[in-house]
Amino acid sequence: MQDITFTVEGEFVELNQLLKLIGVCDSGGAGKVIVAGGQVKVDGQQELRKTAKIRPGQVVELGDIRVKVTG
């Protein structure tokens, strides 16, 4: 499993934008498609909200990628 640490600038980052920023997809729109497809988990639970607010302390998983979000 690939572990990535992502530092949020501000209070939160939207889930679709996080996927773009870590290089999983080319755009926020592509990130929305990935989330809508049910492939993303936040803190171990499937997340279908494309613009869910991801805050420091949360863990996002997509396939074999795990992103630990810090502040």
Steps between C-alpha positions, in 0.01 A plus 500: 500500500624846411480748790479871421490786748310808381508829689181710474543873457197637681219319680422228242545379142217364286535129427501533120768771522710287735506221241621750240763652730658164585517408132239223489313681223552794265210720608240556769237377254683172460522480878121534522459203265730287717309593816160444335618153398526400867873439490598738782489443876536766768589372846411147387151587371399527134463867405270599213488877562727641230579820687513355852709721727815313594662636815832437678500165678293319239625213282393462137544167319480427129612155388849447639552871580449630854511877557549629854380859517684736735455866587 
